Amino acid sequence: MQTTQDYMIRFTRQASHVSMLCSAICAFLFISPMAFAESLPVGCDMREQASISLTYTEDLRPVGEATINGITVPAMLSTGAAESLVFNKKILDRLGIEVRHATSKLAREDARNPKGVDLLVDFSHANIKDLSIGQVKKKGGTYMVENFMDDTFGLRVGAGTLLQNDLEIALDAGYLKSFDPNGCIGAHLAYWDPQAVSVLAMGDPWKRDARVVFIATINGKPIHALLSTATPYSYLPKAVGERLGLTPDSPGATREAPLPGEGPDKPVWKVPVPLMSIGALEVKNLELRLMDLAHQGQIMVLGADFLHRYRIYIAMEQKRIYFSPITTPQVLKRGSVQVIPQPLD
């Protein structure tokens, strides 16, 4: 079984990629069904495209259901991963699907390239005859393959797929929904909450990376933030934390088990953050993990712990992200165990 630490390792390796995304941005900034209908202006059609029902891992990360050539497998849903779809070699081997290997050039300007120079990289790919994720169905295609650390998931669905259209992230209600609004450019798209706060969403203007970031503020200092559904805990590089006034010596900070990896284990500190601001939204009593990362970047990742407290709408055409506090938490399941989240401030 893949551990929380395993997943934190995987997503810390995304830090350099997100840092490149932020660099591009800095260089080129850019209720009820009846209440829902009444809240939208005339001519605005939300055009719901698909809905993915969710279950949860032990640490409450969302899991979707996919089928590969007619076989049902769990799908990791990751708004924090840049790619579109990546399949698990272990599962493909089990299904008897051939995995092929090749070498390709990864250009220095590619968002997936952490080195900043042209690279030759080995990669694996496979032909998939039939694929479905929620209501989305695909026939035939060649897809990237990785050797996941375990066989829990059959594939990873990244931002390249999830953010092709607008995305509603409703972990509390147990779904992700995709929308393709028409005539809604000036509308308030958080249809369930007219008081939802929205902030500017910034993305790669050259569209090499589908992910978007936004500005949050801690201790009066701004920080780029990324939403990552597949990261169990919110975190940021230790060096960035120091700039924000968050250190292992901060009041209430505790040391956690180190991250295993290459070389010496990486220490982790859990640091309480009494207040963080996202536009006009006040986020109280957040916990952030501080880590020494190989690729520091200048990014804060807000994971599933944060996303279970807020319902989110990412409006790609509007370039806005809406945040709506969840005032009445739902009963959620950790595996087969029912738990009720702690009251939210």
C-alpha positions in Angstrom: 0.0 0.0 0.0 1.4 3.4 -1.0 2.0 5.6 2.1 1.3 9.3 2.6 5.0 9.9 2.6 5.3 8.2 -0.8 2.8 10.6 -2.2 4.5 13.6 -0.6 7.8 12.5 -2.2 6.1 12.3 -5.6 4.6 15.8 -5.4 7.7 17.4 -4.0 9.4 16.4 -7.3 6.8 18.6 -9.1 8.1 21.7 -7.4 10.7 22.6 -10.1 8.0 22.2 -12.8 5.6 24.5 -10.9 8.4 27.0 -10.3 8.9 27.2 -14.1 5.1 27.8 -14.5 5.3 30.7 -12.0 8.3 32.1 -13.9 6.2 32.1 -17.1 3.3 33.8 -15.2 5.6 36.5 -13.8 6.8 37.2 -17.2 3.4 37.2 -18.8 0.5 37.7 -16.3 -2.5 37.3 -17.7 -27.9 26.3 -3.9 -30.7 24.6 -5.4 -31.4 24.0 -9.1 -33.8 26.9 -9.1 -31.4 29.2 -7.3 -28.7 28.0 -9.7 -30.8 29.1 -12.7 -31.7 32.4 -11.1 -28.1 33.2 -10.2 -26.8 33.1 -13.8 -27.3 36.0 -16.2 -29.5 35.6 -19.3 -27.6 33.9 -22.0 -25.2 32.1 -19.6 -25.3 28.3 -20.1 -23.0 26.3 -17.8 -23.1 23.2 -20.1 -22.0 20.5 -17.6 -19.8 18.1 -19.5 -19.0 15.3 -17.0 -19.2 14.2 -13.4 -16.8 11.9 -11.6 -18.0 10.2 -8.4 -15.4 10.0 -5.7 -14.3 7.6 -3.0 -11.4 8.3 -0.7 -8.1 6.9 0.4 -7.2 6.5 4.1 -5.8 10.0 4.1 -8.9 11.3 2.3 -7.4 11.9 -1.2 -10.1 11.5 -3.9 -10.2 8.4 -6.0 -12.2 8.1 -9.3 -13.2 5.0 -11.2 -11.8 4.2 -14.7 -12.0 1.3 -17.1 -9.0 0.1 -19.2 -10.2 -2.2 -22.0 -13.3 -3.0 -20.0 -11.5 -3.6 -16.7 -12.4 -1.3 -13.8 -9.4 0.2 -11.9 -9.0 3.1 -9.4 -7.8 6.4 -10.9 -5.7 8.9 -9.1 -7.2 12.4 -9.7 -4.4 15.0 -9.6 -4.9 18.7 -10.3 -1.3 19.1 -9.2 0.2 16.9 -11.9 1.0 18.6 -15.2 0.4 15.7 -17.6 -2.9 14.5 -19.0 -3.0 10.7 -18.5 -0.3 8.4 -17.2 -0.8 4.7 -16.8 0.6 2.4 -14.2 3.0 -0.2 -15.8 2.2 -2.7 -13.0 -1.5 -2.7 -13.9 -0.9 -2.8 -17.6 1.4 -5.8 -17.2 -1.3 -7.5 -15.2 -3.8 -6.8 -17.9 -1.5 -8.1 -20.6 -1.2 -4.7 -22.3 2.2 -4.3 -24.1 4.4 -1.4 -22.8 7.0 0.0 -25.3 10.1 2.0 -24.6 11.7 4.9 -26.5 14.0 7.9 -26.2 12.9 11.4 -26.9 14.2 15.0 -26.6 12.7 17.1 -23.8 13.2 20.7 -24.7 14.6 23.1 -22.1 11.5 25.2 -22.2 9.2 22.3 -21.6 7.3 22.6 -18.3 8.2 19.0 -17.4 12.0 19.7 -17.7 13.5 20.6 -14.3 17.0 21.2 -15.7 16.7 24.2 -18.0 18.7 22.5 -20.8 17.7 20.1 -23.6 17.6 16.5 -22.4 17.3 13.1 -23.9 14.9 11.1 -21.8 13.7 7.5 -21.8 9.9 7.1 -21.7 7.4 4.3 -21.9 4.1 4.2 -23.7 1.2 1.9 -24.5 -1.7 1.6 -26.8 -5.1 1.5 -25.0 -8.1 0.3 -27.0 -10.8 1.6 -24.7 -10.7 4.0 -21.8 -13.4 5.6 -19.7 -13.2 8.0 -16.7 -16.6 8.9 -15.3 -18.7 9.8 -18.3 -15.7 10.5 -20.5 -15.0 7.7 -23.0 -12.0 7.4 -25.4 -11.4 4.9 -28.2 -7.9 4.0 -29.1 -4.8 6.1 -28.2 -1.2 6.0 -27.2 -0.5 7.1 -23.6 2.5 7.6 -21.3 3.4 4.8 -18.8 5.2 5.0 -15.5 6.2 2.4 -13.0 4.1 3.5 -10.1 5.4 2.7 -6.6 2.5 0.3 -6.1 -0.5 -1.2 -7.9 -3.1 0.8 -6.0 -4.0 3.0 -9.0 -4.4 2.0 -12.6 -3.7 5.5 -13.9 -3.1 9.1 -12.9 -5.4 11.8 -14.4 -3.6 15.1 -14.3 -4.4 18.7 -15.0 -3.9 18.2 -18.8 -7.3 16.3 -18.7 -9.0 17.7 -15.6 -8.5 21.4 -16.6 -9.4 21.2 -20.3 -12.6 22.9 -19.2 -13.8 24.5 -16.0 -13.6 22.2 -13.0 -15.7 22.1 -9.8 -13.9 20.4 -6.9 -16.4 19.2 -4.3 -14.7 16.7 -2.1 -17.3 17.3 0.6 -20.1 16.3 -1.8 -18.1 13.4 -3.4 -17.6 14.6 -6.9 -15.6 16.5 -9.5 -17.6 18.2 -12.3 -16.5 19.6 -15.6 -18.2 22.5 -17.3 -17.8 24.3 -20.6 -19.7 27.6 -20.0 -21.0 29.6 -22.9 -21.9 33.3 -22.6 -20.8 33.4 -18.9 -17.6 35.4 -19.1 -18.8 38.0 -16.5 -21.0 35.6 -14.4 -20.4 34.5 -10.9 -19.8 30.8 -11.6 -19.8 29.4 -8.0 -23.5 28.7 -8.5 -24.1 27.2 -5.1 -22.7 30.2 -3.1 -23.3 33.8 -4.2 -20.8 34.9 -1.5 -17.9 32.7 -2.8 -14.7 34.6 -3.1 -12.8 34.6 -6.4 -9.2 35.4 -7.2 -7.1 35.7 -10.4 -6.0 32.3 -11.8 -2.6 32.5 -13.5 -1.4 30.0 -16.0 1.3 29.4 -18.5 0.4 31.9 -21.4 1.9 29.5 -23.9 -0.3 26.7 -22.6 2.5 24.2 -22.2 1.2 23.5 -18.7 -2.5 23.2 -17.9 -2.1 23.9 -14.2 -3.1 27.3 -12.7 -1.8 29.1 -9.6 -3.1 32.0 -7.5 -1.8 34.4 -4.8 -2.3 33.7 -1.1 -0.9 35.8 1.7 0.7 34.6 5.0 2.0 37.1 7.6 1.4 39.9 5.1 3.7 38.3 2.4 2.4 36.9 -0.9 3.0 33.3 -2.1 2.0 31.5 -5.3 -0.3 28.6 -4.4 -1.3 25.4 -6.3 -4.3 23.2 -5.7 -3.4 19.5 -5.6 -6.2 16.9 -5.1 -3.7 14.0 -4.9 -1.5 15.5 -2.2 -2.7 14.5 1.2 -1.2 17.4 3.2 -0.5 21.0 2.3 3.2 21.9 2.2 5.8 24.3 1.0 9.6 24.4 0.8 11.4 25.2 4.1 13.2 28.1 2.5 10.0 29.6 1.3 8.5 29.1 4.8 11.3 31.1 6.3 10.5 34.0 4.0 6.9 33.9 5.2 7.9 33.7 8.9 7.2 30.0 9.2 10.1 27.9 10.7 10.6 24.8 12.8 10.8 27.2 15.7 7.4 28.7 15.1 4.9 28.3 18.0 3.3 24.9 17.9 5.6 23.5 15.3 6.2 19.7 15.6 8.7 17.5 13.8 7.2 14.5 11.9 8.6 11.4 10.4 11.3 12.2 7.8 10.7 11.7 4.1 12.6 8.7 2.8 14.4 9.3 -0.5 17.8 9.6 -2.1 20.6 10.3 0.4 19.8 11.3 4.0 16.1 11.3 5.0 14.4 14.7 4.6 13.0 16.1 7.9 9.4 17.4 8.0 7.9 20.0 10.3 4.2 20.6 10.8 3.6 24.3 11.4 0.3 25.9 12.5 -0.7 28.9 10.4 -3.4 30.9 12.4 -4.4 32.9 9.3 -3.9 32.8 5.6 -5.7 35.1 3.1 -6.8 34.3 -0.4 -8.3 37.5 -1.7 -11.1 38.4 0.7 -11.2 34.9 2.1 -9.7 34.3 5.5 -8.4 30.7 6.0 -8.0 30.0 9.7 -6.1 27.3 11.5 -4.3 25.9 8.5 -1.4 23.4 9.0 1.5 23.4 6.6 4.3 20.9 6.3 7.8 22.4 5.8 10.3 20.3 3.9 13.8 20.6 2.5 13.2 20.0 -1.2 15.8 19.2 -3.8 14.0 21.7 -6.1 12.9 24.5 -3.9 10.7 26.6 -6.2 8.5 29.4 -4.8 5.2 27.5 -4.5 2.8 26.4 -1.7 0.8 23.3 -2.5 -2.7 23.2 -0.9 -3.7 19.5 -0.7 -6.7 17.4 0.1 -6.6 18.6 3.8 -7.4 22.1 2.5 -9.8 20.9 -0.2 -12.0 19.1 2.3 -12.7 22.5 3.9 -13.6 24.5 0.7 -15.6 23.8 -2.4 -13.7 25.2 -5.4 -14.6 26.3 -9.0 -11.7 26.8 -11.4 -13.0 29.0 -14.3 -10.5 28.5 -17.1 -11.9 31.1 -19.6 -12.6 33.6 -16.9 -9.1 33.0 -15.4 -10.7 33.0 -11.9 -10.8 30.5 -9.0 -13.8 30.6 -6.6 -13.5 29.5 -3.0 -16.6 28.6 -0.9 -16.2 27.6 2.8 -17.9 24.3 3.8 -19.9 25.1 6.9 -21.6 21.7 7.3 -19.0 18.9 6.8 -20.3 15.7 5.4 -19.6 12.3 6.9 -16.7 10.9 4.9 -15.1 7.5 4.6 -11.5 6.6 5.2 -11.5 3.2 3.5 -14.2 1.3 5.2 -14.2 3.5 8.4 -16.7 6.4 8.7 -15.3 9.6 10.2 -16.7 13.0 10.7 -14.3 15.9 10.1 -13.6 18.3 12.9 -15.7 21.5 13.0 -14.4 24.1 10.7 -13.7 27.7 11.7 
